[in-house]
Amino acid sequence: MIPRTRHLLAAALSALLVLPVFAGTAAAAGRVFSVSLAKTAADVKKVADYWMPDRLKKADSYSPATPGSGAAPTSSAAATAGPTARSSVTRQQYALLQDVTATAPRNGGAAKTMGKVFFRFGGKEYWCSASAVAAKNRSVVATAGHCAYDPQQGRPAEYWIFVPNPGPTGETPDGIYVGASISMHEDWPGKGDYDYDYAFVTVHRGFVWAGKDGHYVMQDVGRLQDNVGGQGLELNRKPSTYTVAAFGYPAGAQPDGTRPFDGKVLRTCQGTTRWTVAPSRDLQKGVQLQPCDFSPGASGGPWLIDYDQNRRLGGLSGVNSLTWNRDAKGAYDAVSSPYFDTLTGEVYKRAAAQTTPANVT
C-alpha cells in the first residue's frame, strides 16, 4: 500500500471515522460510487506519454502495492456463519446480476485476461494484479480497491493503466489500456472498509507504441475484451461449496524478509474457501483461501470458479485483498477476498454501462 496508509493497516480503522472529502457520483439505489480518471482523448494521451516504453521497461522495479496482512486467525460466529444480512433483491434482478458469462477473445484461442495495473500515488509508481471481465462495453477490469483509490487521501490513483499478459521487461503484447473511470462500493472510498476492497475500472480502447520516423506513436488495437477475452462473474456463492483458483503476480517480501517471487511470473493458488473476519480492517464477511503464499504484488488478482485451463476462463468470485500469516511463522499462508454479493453486481453493472470515446489515438 502507499506509505501514508501503512500506519493505518497496523491499527484499527477507527482513524477513518473522520471521512475524507472526495469527488465523484454515488448511485442513489445501489451505493455505487464512480470517479473519473481520463475522460478525453487528450487525457488518454497524457497518461500514455507518461508510460512510454522506457518507463515500462522499469515497471517491475516499482513498488508492488499491498494493503498489509492479517497477523493471526480470527475465530467468531461470523467467521463460521458468514454475513448475517444481505441486500434484498428480486428474482428478476438476481438473474440479471448472475448472467455474466466468460468470453473468449474475438479472434479465438485462449484468453489472456490477467495482467498488471500500473499507477501513481504521491509522485511514486506502484503496481498490482488485475483481470479483464466480460461486459457489454467490452472494457472492464477487476482489481482491488486499494489498487485504484486511496481512501486515506480521498483520491483516485493517477496515470492508471492495465497491461494484460505483460512481458518480463516491459513488453505489452496485447496493448495498454488507460483507465477511464473507477466504480466502487461507496464504503471503500468513504471509510476504507475491506468488505468492499474491490474496484471495476472501465478502460479506453487499447494501444501499443509503434516506432515511426525515429519516435514512438500510439497505434490503436481496439477494445480490451475483443483482444484478450473476459472472465465471467459469480455472485453470492457460499464459501466451502466450491474450489477457487487465485492468480496474481506476487513480488514483495514475506514476513521473514525473503523474496521467493519476482513479480514477473503469473502465480496461482487453488483450494476451497472459508469465511473469515478481521475487525481491525472492518472485514466482516471476508472469504479466505488457505494455503496460499502470495505476497505484495498479487493484490487485485482474480479468484476464479470452474477455471478452464485450456480456455483460461472461469467465473470471477473475488480478488486478492489481504495476505495472512495465520501460523505466525516466516511466510504468508493464506489470502482473502471480499465477498462478492449482489452489491458487487451493482458496482460491476455501473462499470459495464460506462462509455468511452471511439478513438483515442
C-alpha positions in Angstrom: 0.0 0.0 0.0 1.1 3.6 -0.3 3.3 5.0 2.5 0.6 7.2 4.1 -1.6 4.3 4.8 0.8 1.8 6.2 0.3 3.1 9.8 -3.5 2.6 9.2 -3.1 -1.0 8.4 -1.3 -1.8 11.6 -4.1 -0.4 13.7 -7.9 -0.3 13.8 -9.6 1.6 11.0 -11.3 3.9 13.6 -9.0 6.6 12.4 -11.1 6.8 9.3 -14.2 7.9 11.2 -13.2 11.4 10.1 -14.0 10.9 6.4 -12.0 12.5 3.7 -13.6 14.8 1.1 -13.8 13.1 -2.2 -15.3 14.0 -5.6 -17.5 11.6 -7.6 -21.0 10.4 -8.1 -22.9 7.9 -5.9 -25.8 5.9 -7.3 -28.9 6.6 -5.3 -30.2 3.0 -5.1 -27.1 0.8 -5.2 -24.5 2.6 -3.1 -22.2 2.7 -6.1 -19.5 5.3 -6.2 -17.9 6.3 -9.5 -14.9 8.6 -10.1 -13.4 9.7 -13.4 -9.8 9.1 -14.4 -9.1 10.0 -18.0 -12.2 11.4 -19.8 -11.0 12.6 -23.2 -8.5 11.6 -25.9 -6.2 14.4 -24.6 -6.4 12.9 -21.1 -5.5 9.5 -22.5 -2.6 10.9 -24.4 -1.2 12.5 -21.2 -1.4 9.1 -19.4 0.1 7.3 -22.4 3.0 9.7 -22.7 3.8 9.0 -19.0 4.1 5.3 -19.7 6.5 5.4 -22.7 8.5 2.2 -23.4 11.5 3.3 -21.4 9.4 3.8 -18.3 7.5 0.5 -18.8 10.9 -1.3 -19.0 11.5 -0.3 -15.4 7.9 -1.1 -14.3 8.7 -4.2 -12.3 11.2 -2.2 -10.2 8.3 -0.1 -8.8 6.6 -0.9 -5.5 4.1 -3.7 -5.5 1.0 -2.2 -3.8 -0.4 -4.1 -0.8 -3.0 -3.3 1.9 -1.0 -5.2 4.6 -1.7 -8.6 6.2 -3.8 -10.3 8.8 -1.5 -11.5 11.5 -3.5 -14.1 13.3 -6.5 -16.4 12.8 -9.9 -14.9 13.8 -12.4 -17.2 15.4 -16.0 -16.0 15.8 -19.6 -16.9 15.0 -19.4 -14.6 12.0 -16.4 -16.4 10.6 -18.4 -19.7 10.7 -21.8 -18.5 9.6 -20.8 -15.7 7.2 -22.6 -12.4 6.8 -25.8 -12.1 8.7 -27.5 -9.7 6.4 -27.6 -9.5 2.6 -29.2 -6.9 0.3 -32.7 -7.6 -0.8 -33.2 -8.2 -4.5 -36.0 -9.5 -6.7 -35.7 -12.8 -8.5 -35.5 -11.0 -11.8 -32.8 -8.6 -10.6 -30.8 -11.6 -9.2 -31.0 -13.4 -12.5 -29.7 -10.3 -14.4 -26.8 -9.9 -12.0 -25.8 -13.5 -12.3 -25.9 -13.6 -16.1 -22.3 -12.8 -16.8 -20.6 -15.4 -19.0 -16.9 -15.7 -19.6 -15.9 -14.7 -23.2 -13.0 -15.8 -25.3 -11.1 -13.3 -27.5 -12.8 -12.2 -30.7 -10.2 -14.0 -32.8 -10.4 -17.2 -30.8 -7.8 -19.0 -28.9 -7.1 -19.0 -25.1 -8.0 -15.9 -23.1 -5.2 -13.6 -21.9 -7.2 -11.6 -19.3 -4.7 -11.5 -16.5 -2.1 -8.8 -16.1 -0.9 -5.8 -14.1 -2.1 -2.4 -13.4 0.4 0.4 -13.1 -0.4 3.7 -11.4 1.0 6.6 -9.3 0.2 7.9 -5.8 2.0 10.9 -4.4 4.6 11.0 -7.1 5.6 7.3 -6.7 4.8 4.5 -9.1 3.1 1.3 -7.9 1.6 -1.8 -9.5 -1.0 -4.5 -8.7 -2.6 -7.6 -10.4 -5.9 -7.5 -12.3 -8.0 -9.2 -14.9 -10.4 -8.3 -17.7 -14.1 -9.1 -17.1 -16.8 -9.8 -19.7 -19.1 -6.7 -20.1 -21.4 -5.2 -22.7 -19.0 -2.3 -23.2 -16.1 -4.9 -23.6 -13.9 -2.6 -21.5 -13.9 -3.6 -17.8 -11.0 -4.6 -15.5 -11.4 -6.0 -12.0 -8.9 -5.3 -9.3 -8.6 -4.5 -5.6 -10.0 -1.2 -4.4 -6.6 -0.2 -2.9 -5.1 -0.6 -6.4 -7.3 2.2 -7.8 -8.4 4.5 -4.9 -6.8 5.6 -1.6 -9.5 6.3 1.0 -6.9 7.8 3.4 -6.0 10.6 0.9 -9.5 10.6 -0.6 -8.3 10.4 -4.2 -8.0 8.0 -7.1 -4.8 6.7 -8.5 -3.1 8.8 -11.2 -1.8 7.6 -14.6 -3.7 4.3 -14.2 -3.2 1.7 -16.9 -3.9 -2.0 -17.4 -1.4 -4.2 -19.2 -2.8 -7.8 -19.9 -0.3 -10.6 -20.3 2.8 -8.3 -19.6 6.3 -9.3 -20.7 9.2 -9.6 -18.2 10.9 -6.4 -19.5 8.0 -4.0 -20.2 6.5 -5.7 -23.3 2.8 -5.0 -23.9 1.9 -7.7 -26.5 -1.9 -7.2 -26.0 -2.0 -3.5 -25.6 -2.1 -0.7 -23.0 -5.5 0.3 -21.6 -5.8 3.7 -19.9 -8.4 3.8 -17.1 -11.5 5.9 -17.9 -13.4 5.6 -14.6 -13.5 3.6 -11.4 -16.7 2.1 -10.0 -16.7 1.0 -6.3 -19.0 0.4 -3.4 -19.1 3.7 -1.6 -17.8 2.2 1.7 -14.3 1.8 0.1 -13.6 5.4 -0.7 -15.8 6.6 2.2 -14.1 4.7 5.0 -11.7 2.1 3.7 -13.9 -0.9 4.6 -12.2 -4.1 3.5 -15.5 -5.8 2.9 -15.5 -3.6 -0.3 -11.8 -3.7 -1.3 -12.7 -4.2 -5.0 -13.0 -2.0 -8.0 -14.2 -2.3 -11.5 -12.4 0.0 -13.8 -13.7 0.9 -17.2 -10.9 1.4 -19.7 -10.4 3.2 -23.0 -9.5 1.4 -26.3 -6.1 -0.1 -26.2 -2.9 1.0 -28.0 0.7 -0.1 -28.5 3.7 2.0 -29.0 5.0 1.8 -32.6 8.1 3.3 -34.0 7.7 6.0 -36.7 10.3 8.4 -38.1 12.6 7.9 -35.1 10.0 8.3 -32.4 7.0 6.5 -30.8 3.4 6.9 -31.8 0.2 5.4 -30.4 -1.3 2.6 -32.5 -4.9 1.7 -31.8 -5.5 -2.1 -31.1 -9.2 -2.0 -30.2 -11.3 -3.0 -27.2 -9.9 -4.9 -24.3 -12.4 -7.8 -24.4 -12.1 -8.3 -28.1 -8.3 -8.7 -27.7 -8.0 -10.8 -24.6 -11.5 -12.1 -23.7 -13.2 -11.6 -20.3 -13.8 -13.6 -17.2 -17.4 -14.3 -16.1 -18.8 -13.1 -12.8 -20.1 -15.2 -9.9 -22.1 -13.6 -7.1 -23.5 -14.9 -3.7 -21.5 -18.1 -3.9 -21.2 -19.6 -0.4 -17.6 -20.4 0.7 -16.7 -24.1 1.3 -19.0 -25.1 -1.5 -16.6 -24.6 -4.4 -12.9 -24.7 -5.4 -11.3 -21.5 -6.4 -8.1 -20.7 -8.4 -6.5 -17.4 -7.3 -4.0 -15.7 -9.6 -1.5 -12.8 -9.2 2.0 -11.5 -9.7 3.5 -11.7 -6.1 6.8 -9.9 -5.6 7.0 -8.4 -2.1 8.8 -9.7 0.9 7.5 -12.5 3.1 7.3 -11.8 6.9 10.8 -13.3 7.4 12.2 -10.9 4.8 12.7 -13.4 2.0 11.5 -12.7 -1.6 10.7 -16.0 -3.3 8.8 -14.2 -6.1 9.9 -11.6 -8.5 6.6 -10.4 -9.9 7.4 -11.3 -13.4 5.6 -14.7 -13.5 1.8 -15.3 -13.0 1.3 -17.5 -10.0 -1.7 -19.4 -8.8 -3.1 -21.0 -5.6 -6.0 -23.4 -5.6 -8.3 -24.8 -2.9 -11.6 -24.4 -1.0 -12.6 -21.3 0.8 -14.0 -20.3 4.2 -15.5 -17.3 5.9 -13.1 -15.1 7.8 -13.3 -11.7 9.7 -10.7 -9.1 10.6 -12.4 -6.4 12.8 -9.3 -4.1 12.7 -9.9 -3.8 9.0 -13.7 -3.6 9.1 -13.7 -7.1 7.4 -16.9 -8.7 8.5 -17.6 -11.0 5.5 -14.2 -12.0 4.1 -13.5 -15.2 2.2 -10.2 -16.8 2.8 -8.1 -19.3 0.7 -5.6 -21.4 2.5 -2.9 -22.5 1.8 -1.6 -19.6 -0.3 1.8 -17.9 0.0 1.0 -14.8 -2.1 2.9 -11.7 -1.1 2.6 -8.0 -2.1 2.0 -7.5 -5.9 -0.7 -10.2 -6.0 -3.3 -7.6 -4.8 -6.2 -7.4 -7.2 -5.6 -10.7 -8.9 -8.7 -12.7 -9.8 -10.4 -15.6 -7.9 -11.9 -17.9 -10.5 -14.5 -20.6 -10.1 -14.7 -23.5 -12.6 -11.4 -22.4 -14.2 -10.8 -24.0 -17.6 -7.0 -24.3 -18.0 -7.3 -24.7 -21.8 -9.6 -21.7 -22.4 -8.1 -19.8 -19.4 -11.6 -18.7 -18.3 -13.8 -19.1 -15.3 -16.2 -17.1 -13.1 -14.8 -14.2 -11.1 -15.8 -14.6 -7.4 -13.3 -12.4 -5.7 -9.9 -10.6 -5.9 -6.8 -10.8 -3.7 -7.2 -8.2 -0.9 -5.4 -9.2 2.3 -2.5 -11.6 2.9 -2.4 -13.6 6.1 0.3 -15.2 8.3 -2.1 -17.4 10.3 0.6 -19.5 12.0 2.8 -16.5 12.8 5.8 -18.1 11.1 8.1 -16.9 8.3 5.8 -16.9 5.3 2.3 -15.9 4.4 0.0 -18.9 4.3 -3.4 -17.5 3.2 -5.0 -14.8 1.2 -8.5 -13.3 1.4 -11.1 -11.5 -0.8 -14.2 -9.5 -0.1 -17.4 -11.5 -0.5 -18.8 -10.9 -4.0 -22.5 -10.4 -3.4 -25.5 -8.6 -5.0 -24.0 -5.2 -4.2 -20.8 -6.2 -6.1 -23.0 -6.9 -9.1 -24.4 -3.4 -8.9 -20.9 -2.0 -8.9 -20.0 -4.1 -11.9 -23.1 -3.0 -13.7 -22.1 0.6 -13.4 -18.7 -0.1 -14.8 -20.1 -2.2 -17.7 -22.5 0.6 -18.7 -19.9 3.3 -19.0 -19.0 4.5 -22.5 -15.6 5.8 -23.8 -14.5 7.7 -26.9 -14.5 5.7 -30.2 -10.9 6.7 -30.9 -8.0 7.9 -28.6 -5.0 7.7 -31.0 
